[in-house]
Structure formats: structure tokens, C-alpha cells
Amino acid sequence: MTHPLLDLAPLSAARFASIEDRVARLLGTARDVVIMQGEALLPLEGAIRGTAGPGTTALNVITGPYGQTFGNWLRDCGATVIDLAVPFHTAVTAAQIREAFAEHPSIDFVSLVHAEAATGNTNPVAEIGEVVREHGALFYLDAVASIGAEPVLPDAWGVDLCVIGAQKAMGGPAGVSAVSVSERAWARMAANPGAPRRSYLSLLDWKERWVDGGRKALLHAPAQLEMLALEACVERIEGEGLDTVTARHASAAAATRAGAVALGGGLAPYVEAASDAAPVATTLRVPEGADASAVVAKALAVDPALPLAAGGGALAQSMIRVNHYGPDATRDAVHACLAGLGAALAGSGFPVDPEGARRAAELAWG
Ligand SMILES: *Cc1c(COP(=O)(O)O)cnc(C)c1O
């Protein structure tokens, strides 16, 4: 018996290349886009190990948990790392980046996370890109949580290595990812004796054996189901229109923020300035005396489909994440989350106004 997920024709190199081209169009990039056969951590790590080494001075911006990971990889490569950490309830500013360059003129690499789904903030990449360009440093960006939720324009912003995954706002699969690579970044890798070669982490392997060969032969059997899912997901975004998809995420974030404030009971946006809040997900601070994990568990016990989670690690008690991305960037999902949180808080004796929350969310959706 044939099975729709099992008995598939082989995925050709031409089909693979056409999926890369569609992803490149989504990013508005004329540069090489390499689709990596693994979750986004694969190109995130591969791009750092490919371009950083003992001669690198890296400015590593930490606005959430991923920045910490990048710093560890950079140090592991032998790079000199200057960590610039900002409180997770804010965003980094271009002025802070400029100050870091003034203090450490040897910086030749900058790593930044665009939006952080885990902390709910987003950083001004366009302005930061200008500063990075002025100083000629290589610019590495994790756009996994921003792609599909807000504009991501690597070429216009001077991003040399822009990593995306489809599992957040794109509403796609988690098992493949992509990176756009500038000529400068390829040159850095080619000159880096420590860059992975003949390795699953190697971007250079893909450059030499796939890109430079005219994309005729794949390096190994592709993750076929994931590639087909990525193609379907990009096709769906093209059908709806990327601008419509990002607008839906912006509305979901604005509605969740306004609704949570109107709900009351001491619930408050975790990211203090609305301009620093990421469209991909909204983080909330629970009132004094409440436990975020318990509130989320209560809401999920009533409706397990709600896109709610407690904060990770040290934030598990104090932070609620409303993951209104992909198929959940809808009015209905936002209203359901607010209603679920309202009921959970009311059940624990916190005074809430669910009807007010509903009206405020509806108004803010726009
Ligand atoms: C979600 C996310 C990733 C991918 O990590 P997963 O935990 O595997 O989903 C990478 N970077 C950022 C900023 C993310 O938000």
C-alpha cells in the first residue's frame, strides 16, 4: 500500500535549487542562500565556526538565551569575545553598538539575534547594520524568530550571514533551515584555517560542491519531507502575501499586549516599551504572588491547544509566553489566550476584566 509520507519520488537537485530560490526571494536577497539539512542551530553554529577563529574579535550582543549560546561557540573557536548584554525586557540600541566599537576598535565580527521568541524583544537591525558597516565588521544575524513576523532584509541591512528557520512565524517545518551568505562572509570562511570542512557543520562544503558546481548535485540525500514542507510553507506565504503575514503578527502582538493590560489582575507586558516588543511572541509578567508555570498549566488544562508557555529556566515562575505565531497569529488565538489566562488568574483570586481585555484586543488588532 502506498503512503503519502513514505512513497515519494526522489527530490531532485533542480527542485532543491528552486526551493532555495524561493527562500531567497522571501529574504529579498541576491546573495547565495544555502538550505541546511537540520534545525536552525545547524547554520547558526556552522556560520560561527566557519567565520570566527583565534584572530577574530567578536562583539556578541546578548538580548536573550541565544546570544549566550553564540558567545560560547565564539569562545570555543578561539575568538576574543566582547559580550554586550542588555536586560531581557529591553532591546539593544545602535548607540550601544557604536560605543562598543569606540571602546574596542578591533571588533571585526558582530553577532545579534533579531527577535527573541524566548524573551519577546526585537532589536533595530537596520540601524545596527549601518554602524557595523561603517566599521567593516562581519554581521551575523539570527532571524529565526523574526522571519515572517516582521521585515527581514539582509541585503538592505548589510547582514553577511542571515539565518532563518521555518518553524516560527513562517508556520513551517523545524527540520530544515537556511542561511544567506555574502561574498565577504564566503571570503572569511575560505581564509579561515579552522572553518569546518568535510563536516556536517560546513558551509564551505556546500559552497564548493553545490553552489560553485552550479547546484547540479546534492552533497547527500536531502531531508525530503522537510524540504517539501518548506516548499509548501513558502508557497502558502506567497499566496497570502508576506506583508499580510507580517501584518497579522504585528496585530497579534499589539492585541495581546493591549488585552493583557486591560485584563488587569497585575498582568503586565514583560518588554517595557512597545517598540521593543517582538511581533512573533508576547511575553507577560505575572502579578506578585502568582506562579507563571501554574497559571499556564491551569489555562492549558482547560484548552491544551492554546499557544501558551511559561518562560524558560529562571523565568519559569515570572514569565508567560504567548506564542501567537504562524497559524496562531489570529484574532481567535489571541482572544482564546486572553480568556484562558483570565480564567486561570480569576481562579486564583486575582481580579480580572475578561470583557475589557476582549474589547482592548479587538481595538488594538486594527
Ligand atoms: C526559536 C529560535 C531558534 C530555534 O530554536 P528552537 O529552540 O529549536 O526552536 C533560534 N533562534 C531564535 C532567536 C529563536 O527564537
PDBQT file of the ligand as one rigid body, heavy atoms in Angstrom, charges set to zero:
ROOT
HETATM    1  C1  LIG A 401      13.206  29.532  18.100  1.00  0.00    +0.000 C 
HETATM    2  C2  LIG A 401      14.506  30.139  17.900  1.00  0.00    +0.000 A 
HETATM    3  C3  LIG A 401      15.572  29.421  17.365  1.00  0.00    +0.000 A 
HETATM    4  C4  LIG A 401      15.462  27.966  17.036  1.00  0.00    +0.000 C 
HETATM    5  O1  LIG A 401      15.490  27.235  18.203  1.00  0.00    +0.000 OA
HETATM    6  P1  LIG A 401      14.436  26.120  18.666  1.00  0.00    +0.000 P 
HETATM    7  O2  LIG A 401      14.515  26.187  20.158  1.00  0.00    +0.000 OA
HETATM    8  O3  LIG A 401      14.957  24.860  18.118  1.00  0.00    +0.000 OA
HETATM    9  O4  LIG A 401      13.087  26.461  18.131  1.00  0.00    +0.000 OA
HETATM   10  C5  LIG A 401      16.769  30.091  17.168  1.00  0.00    +0.000 A 
HETATM   11  N1  LIG A 401      16.900  31.392  17.463  1.00  0.00    +0.000 NA
HETATM   12  C6  LIG A 401      15.895  32.100  17.979  1.00  0.00    +0.000 A 
HETATM   13  C7  LIG A 401      16.097  33.541  18.287  1.00  0.00    +0.000 C 
HETATM   14  C8  LIG A 401      14.663  31.505  18.208  1.00  0.00    +0.000 A 
HETATM   15  O5  LIG A 401      13.674  32.230  18.743  1.00  0.00    +0.000 OA
ENDROOT
TORSDOF 0
